[in-house]
């Protein structure tokens, strides 16, 4: 074969290879063009016919925002002008009202007010439905849209239109924004000075049962939790109640670290994406507290990272879970950054779900809402009334009120005092043991005073309260 023919054959092969490579790319580009052609056409119509001139940035922001609204309540576009408030709300200290919110029955719902926050002081309750913010309806808003309206400069007011749990009548609650300094780990009573960072964690000194209340999973949660555990172990604690009620969640790594304190080995949680790619988090043997009995309290305001802790400890038979079924927020959002006309913006998008070692998916969706397949269901179910739930939050606010209290431990009480303060309670309120906390004490006292089969798992029971 001549050299000329060989050259032409090489050219033909190259052209065929090029077509082979270009065909799927061309098809893909054609699909993109056809998909977004209506958007381009609508953009042209707005530019040509809208009564006022609209900037390109407005149109781009609106298009991306609308795209995120079609996904789920936890996905959102953060425009360049919103980035400052968005990044402030991610920090452990910011100015706002201090609430964790979620979506329940297609309505923006307060999972829990952060303890010692302006929202808690204003009387906002777990389970409140936020109907409007400053008169603007929340219908059609995402969770991040509402959050952006609640964050603001300290001293500025915001008015929420709420529907309290069990009520059909909307009420307006005015809240003055202020510093939200999240102290995620607390004990059962405040101490004067800085000893133990102001907290006593020993609930029952006779049987040495401690109680650690975790309000949130932030950057400093693990450090504070380890400090509380160290205090209890130095006091010879034999059992610990981990109170995760009204804990709206937070950072996944902090939840994994907390479980790892009590589990020697095995999977803690898996983060599973749409492609079924799983990122698995496993326990490490080092530093495990194996010989401490454990009970975990949860309720309908325990969400996200709090559900991981309770669910993983339940899967490993490491703790008895007590209280009410959890909230059911088990989706994972990632923040991805982009530039819009040269300015920094972001997309927060749901990209995975948390899956417990048992294979259980925590997340509650419209498809599984009427089943038992979401959330964490306690081993010992202790229902409480709405009045009791409010009283728990009120009593916590009393305990959290300030550090100038004597160190003498008062007796435990199952009845909140309502006859006015006596000489003791004026300086140190007695500890109110609500029905769920009492159940945890009963379970641990029984385990500490009676022989227990090593592999015994408590049956799921209902306790009226």
C-alpha positions in Angstrom: 0.0 0.0 0.0 1.3 3.4 -1.0 2.3 6.0 1.6 -0.4 8.3 0.3 -3.1 5.7 0.9 -1.8 5.0 4.4 -2.1 8.7 5.2 -5.7 8.9 3.9 -6.5 5.8 5.9 -5.1 7.4 9.0 -7.1 10.5 8.4 -10.3 8.5 8.0 -9.6 6.5 11.2 -9.0 9.8 13.1 -12.3 11.3 11.7 -14.2 8.2 12.7 -12.7 8.3 16.2 -13.6 12.0 16.5 -17.2 11.3 15.6 -17.3 8.4 18.0 -16.1 10.7 20.8 -18.2 13.7 19.8 -21.5 11.9 19.3 -22.4 11.3 23.0 -21.1 14.8 23.9 -23.1 16.4 21.2 -26.2 14.4 22.3 -25.5 15.5 25.9 -25.2 19.1 24.9 -28.4 18.9 22.8 -30.2 17.5 25.9 -28.9 20.5 28.0 -30.0 23.0 25.3 -33.5 21.4 25.0 -33.8 21.3 28.9 -32.9 24.9 29.5 -34.4 26.4 26.3 -37.7 27.4 28.1 -35.5 29.1 30.8 -33.6 31.1 28.1 -36.9 32.0 26.4 -38.5 33.1 29.7 -35.4 35.2 30.4 -35.7 36.9 27.1 -39.4 37.6 27.7 -38.7 39.2 31.1 -36.0 41.4 29.6 -38.2 42.4 26.7 -41.6 42.9 28.3 -41.4 43.3 32.1 -42.7 46.7 33.2 -39.4 47.6 34.9 -35.7 46.9 34.1 -34.4 43.8 35.8 -30.7 43.2 36.4 -28.9 40.1 35.2 -28.0 39.2 38.8 -31.6 39.4 39.9 -32.6 36.9 37.2 -29.8 34.5 37.9 -30.5 34.6 41.6 -34.1 34.0 41.0 -33.5 31.1 38.7 -31.1 29.3 41.0 -33.4 29.9 44.0 -36.3 28.5 42.2 -34.3 25.4 41.3 -33.4 24.8 45.0 -37.0 25.2 46.0 -38.0 22.2 43.9 -35.7 19.9 45.8 -36.6 19.7 49.5 -37.1 22.0 52.5 -33.4 21.7 53.6 -31.9 22.8 50.2 -31.5 26.5 49.5 -29.6 29.1 47.4 -27.7 31.7 49.4 -27.3 34.8 47.2 -24.3 37.1 47.6 -26.2 39.6 49.7 -27.2 36.8 52.1 -23.8 35.3 52.6 -22.9 37.4 55.7 -26.0 36.3 57.7 -25.6 32.7 56.5 -22.0 32.4 57.7 -22.8 34.1 61.1 -25.5 31.6 61.8 -23.0 28.7 61.2 -20.8 29.9 64.1 -21.2 28.9 67.7 -21.8 32.6 68.6 -24.0 34.9 66.6 -26.7 37.5 66.9 -30.3 36.2 66.4 -33.1 34.6 68.4 -31.6 31.1 68.9 -33.9 28.4 67.5 -33.5 25.2 65.6 -36.2 24.8 63.0 -37.3 22.0 60.7 -40.1 21.0 58.4 -43.1 19.1 59.8 -46.4 18.6 57.9 -45.1 21.1 55.2 -44.8 23.8 57.9 -41.8 25.5 59.4 -41.7 24.1 63.0 -39.5 24.9 65.9 -37.6 21.8 66.8 -36.3 23.4 70.0 -35.3 26.9 71.2 -31.7 27.0 72.2 -31.4 27.1 75.9 -30.7 30.5 77.4 -31.4 32.1 74.0 -33.7 35.2 73.3 -36.2 32.7 71.9 -36.3 30.6 75.1 -36.7 33.8 77.2 -39.6 35.0 75.0 -41.5 31.8 75.6 -41.1 30.1 72.2 -41.7 26.4 72.5 -40.6 23.2 70.9 -43.3 22.3 68.4 -44.4 25.9 67.7 -45.3 26.4 64.0 -43.9 29.6 62.6 -46.7 31.0 60.4 -45.1 34.4 59.7 -42.0 36.5 60.4 -42.6 40.2 60.7 -45.9 39.8 59.1 -44.6 37.9 56.0 -46.0 34.4 55.7 -43.6 31.5 55.8 -45.6 29.5 53.3 -43.3 28.5 50.5 -40.2 29.5 52.4 -37.4 27.0 53.1 -35.8 26.5 56.5 -32.9 28.6 55.5 -35.1 31.4 54.2 -36.7 31.6 57.7 -33.4 31.3 59.5 -32.0 34.2 57.4 -34.9 36.4 58.7 -34.3 35.4 62.3 -30.6 36.3 62.3 -29.9 40.0 62.7 -28.1 42.6 64.7 -28.4 42.4 68.5 -31.1 44.7 69.9 -33.3 44.6 66.8 -36.8 43.2 67.2 -38.5 40.5 65.2 -42.1 39.5 65.5 -43.1 35.8 65.0 -46.7 34.6 64.4 -46.8 31.2 66.0 -49.3 28.4 66.6 -48.4 26.6 69.8 -48.8 22.8 70.0 -52.3 21.8 70.8 -53.8 25.2 69.9 -55.5 26.4 66.8 -55.2 30.1 67.6 -52.2 32.0 66.2 -50.3 34.2 68.6 -47.7 36.9 68.0 -44.4 36.8 70.0 -42.0 39.7 69.9 -38.3 38.7 70.3 -35.4 41.1 70.6 -32.4 39.6 68.9 -29.3 39.2 71.0 -26.1 37.2 71.3 -26.6 33.5 71.0 -23.6 32.0 72.7 -24.2 28.2 72.6 -23.1 26.3 75.7 -23.8 22.8 74.5 -23.1 20.7 77.6 -24.7 21.2 81.0 -25.3 19.3 84.2 -28.2 19.0 86.7 -27.4 22.1 88.8 -25.3 25.2 88.7 -22.3 25.7 90.9 -20.7 29.0 92.0 -17.4 30.0 90.5 -15.7 28.2 87.7 -15.3 24.7 89.2 -16.4 22.1 86.6 -17.2 25.1 84.5 -20.1 25.9 86.8 -21.9 22.6 86.7 -22.5 19.6 89.0 -23.3 16.5 86.9 -24.1 14.0 89.8 -27.8 13.4 89.9 -27.9 10.6 92.5 -24.8 10.8 94.8 -25.8 7.6 96.7 -25.8 5.3 93.6 -23.4 7.6 91.8 -25.7 8.3 88.8 -24.7 11.2 86.7 -26.6 13.3 84.2 -25.2 15.2 81.3 -27.5 17.4 79.3 -26.4 18.1 75.7 -28.2 20.9 74.0 -26.5 21.0 70.7 -23.7 19.5 68.6 -21.2 22.3 67.8 -17.5 22.6 67.4 -17.0 22.8 71.2 -19.4 20.0 72.1 -16.9 17.2 72.3 -14.4 19.2 74.5 -17.2 20.1 76.9 -18.7 16.6 77.0 -15.3 15.0 77.7 -14.8 17.5 80.5 -18.2 16.5 82.0 -17.4 12.8 81.6 -14.0 13.3 83.3 -15.7 15.0 86.2 -18.1 12.2 86.7 -15.6 9.4 86.4 -13.3 11.2 88.9 -16.3 11.1 91.3 -16.8 7.4 90.8 -19.9 7.5 88.5 -21.3 4.1 87.8 -24.1 5.2 85.4 -24.8 8.2 83.2 -28.0 9.6 81.9 -27.4 11.4 78.6 -30.2 13.9 78.1 -30.7 14.7 74.4 -34.2 16.1 74.7 -34.8 19.4 72.9 -31.4 18.9 71.1 -31.9 20.0 67.4 -28.7 18.4 66.2 -25.7 19.9 64.6 -22.3 18.5 63.3 -22.0 14.9 62.4 -18.4 14.5 63.6 -19.4 15.6 67.1 -22.2 13.0 67.2 -19.7 10.3 66.0 -17.2 11.3 68.7 -19.9 11.0 71.4 -20.9 7.5 70.4 -17.3 6.5 70.2 -16.9 7.3 73.9 -19.2 4.4 74.7 -18.8 1.9 71.9 -15.6 -0.2 71.4 -16.0 -1.2 67.8 -18.3 -1.5 64.9 -20.1 1.0 62.7 -21.6 4.1 64.2 -23.4 5.6 61.1 -23.1 5.6 57.4 -23.7 8.5 55.1 -25.3 7.1 51.9 -25.6 9.1 48.7 -28.0 8.7 45.7 -25.5 6.4 44.0 -25.4 4.2 47.2 -21.8 5.3 47.9 -21.4 5.2 51.6 -19.0 7.0 53.9 -18.8 4.9 57.0 -17.8 6.0 60.5 -16.6 3.4 62.9 -15.8 3.3 66.6 -12.3 3.2 67.9 -11.4 1.1 70.9 -9.1 3.6 72.6 -10.7 5.7 75.4 -14.0 3.7 75.5 -16.0 3.8 78.8 -17.2 0.2 78.9 -18.2 -0.3 82.5 -20.6 2.7 82.9 -24.3 2.0 82.6 -26.0 4.3 80.1 -29.5 5.7 79.5 -30.4 8.2 76.8 -33.4 10.5 77.0 -35.0 11.7 73.7 -38.2 13.3 72.6 -39.9 14.8 69.5 -37.5 17.7 69.7 -34.4 15.4 69.4 -33.2 15.7 65.8 -30.3 15.1 63.4 -27.1 14.5 65.3 -29.0 13.7 68.5 -30.8 10.9 66.6 -27.5 9.5 65.4 -26.2 9.3 69.0 -29.4 7.7 70.4 -29.9 5.4 67.4 -26.3 4.2 67.2 -26.2 3.5 71.0 -29.5 1.6 70.7 -28.2 -0.5 67.7 -25.1 -1.5 69.7 -27.2 -2.4 72.8 -25.0 0.1 74.7 -27.8 2.2 76.2 -31.5 2.0 77.0 -33.3 4.7 75.1 -36.2 6.4 77.1 -38.8 9.0 76.2 -40.7 9.9 73.0 -40.0 9.1 69.4 -37.4 11.5 67.9 -38.0 14.2 65.2 -36.9 12.3 62.1 -34.3 14.6 60.5 -31.7 12.4 58.9 -30.6 14.1 55.7 -27.2 15.5 55.0 -26.6 18.9 53.5 -23.4 20.1 51.9 -22.5 23.7 51.2 -21.1 24.3 47.7 -19.8 27.7 46.7 -20.1 29.5 43.4 -19.6 33.0 42.0 -22.5 35.0 40.6 -21.3 38.0 38.6 -18.0 38.0 40.4 -19.6 37.7 43.9 -19.5 34.8 46.3 -22.7 32.8 46.7 -23.5 29.3 47.9 -25.9 26.3 47.4 -26.8 24.2 50.4 -28.1 20.9 49.0 -29.3 17.6 50.5 -26.8 15.0 49.1 -27.2 12.0 51.4 -29.0 10.3 54.2 -27.8 8.9 57.5 -28.2 5.2 58.0 -27.8 3.5 61.4 -25.9 0.2 61.8 -29.2 -1.7 61.7 -29.9 -0.3 58.2 -32.6 2.1 59.6 -32.9 5.5 57.8 -33.7 8.2 60.3 -35.2 10.7 57.9 -39.0 11.2 57.9 -40.5 11.9 54.5 -44.1 12.1 53.2 -43.7 8.5 51.9 -42.8 6.9 55.3 -44.5 9.4 57.6 -47.3 6.9 58.6 -44.9 4.0 59.2 -42.4 3.0 62.0 -39.4 3.2 59.7 -38.2 6.7 60.6 -36.6 8.3 63.6 -35.5 6.6 66.8 -38.2 4.8 68.8 -37.3 4.5 72.5 -36.9 1.1 74.2 -39.0 2.5 77.1 -41.7 4.9 75.8 -42.7 7.5 78.4 -45.3 9.9 76.9 -45.7 13.3 78.5 -48.4 15.9 78.1 -47.8 19.3 76.4 -48.0 20.9 79.9 -45.3 18.6 81.2 -43.1 19.4 78.2 -43.4 23.1 78.8 -42.7 22.6 82.5 -39.4 20.7 81.6 -38.3 23.7 79.6 -39.4 26.2 82.3 -37.5 24.2 85.0 -34.4 24.1 82.9 -34.5 27.8 82.4 -34.6 28.2 86.2 -31.6 25.9 86.7 -29.7 27.6 83.9 -30.4 31.0 85.4 -27.0 31.9 86.9 -23.9 30.6 88.5 -24.3 32.2 92.0 -25.8 29.2 93.7 -24.6 27.2 96.8 -23.0 23.8 96.2 -25.2 21.9 98.6 -27.2 19.3 96.7 -31.0 19.6 97.3 -33.3 16.6 97.4 -34.8 15.5 94.2 -38.5 16.3 93.6 -41.1 15.0 91.2 -43.3 18.0 91.7 -42.4 21.5 90.7 -42.9 24.0 93.5 -45.7 26.4 92.7 -46.4 27.8 96.2 -43.7 30.5 95.8 -40.0 30.2 96.7 -39.0 29.1 100.2 -35.7 29.9 101.9 -33.9 27.1 100.1 -35.4 27.4 96.7 -34.9 31.2 96.6 -31.1 30.6 96.4 -31.1 27.1 94.8 -34.2 25.7 93.1 -34.9 22.1 93.9 -34.3 19.7 91.0 -37.6 18.7 89.4 -37.5 15.1 88.1 -40.0 14.8 85.3 -41.5 11.5 84.3 -39.0 10.7 81.6 -36.0 11.5 83.8 -37.6 9.5 86.6 -37.9 6.5 84.3 -34.2 6.7 83.4 -33.3 6.9 87.1 -35.5 3.8 87.8 -33.9 1.8 85.0 -30.4 2.6 86.1 -31.1 2.1 89.8 -32.5 -1.3 89.0 -29.4 -2.2 87.0 -27.1 -1.0 89.7 -28.8 -2.9 92.5 -29.8 -6.1 90.9 -28.0 -8.8 88.8 -28.5 -8.2 85.1 -27.9 -10.7 82.3 -24.9 -9.4 80.3 -26.8 -9.5 77.0 -30.2 -8.5 78.2 -32.0 -5.9 76.1 -34.9 -4.1 77.7 -38.3 -4.8 76.1 -40.0 -1.9 74.5 -42.7 -0.8 77.0 -45.1 2.1 77.5 -45.0 4.0 80.7 -47.9 6.4 81.4 -46.8 9.7 82.7 
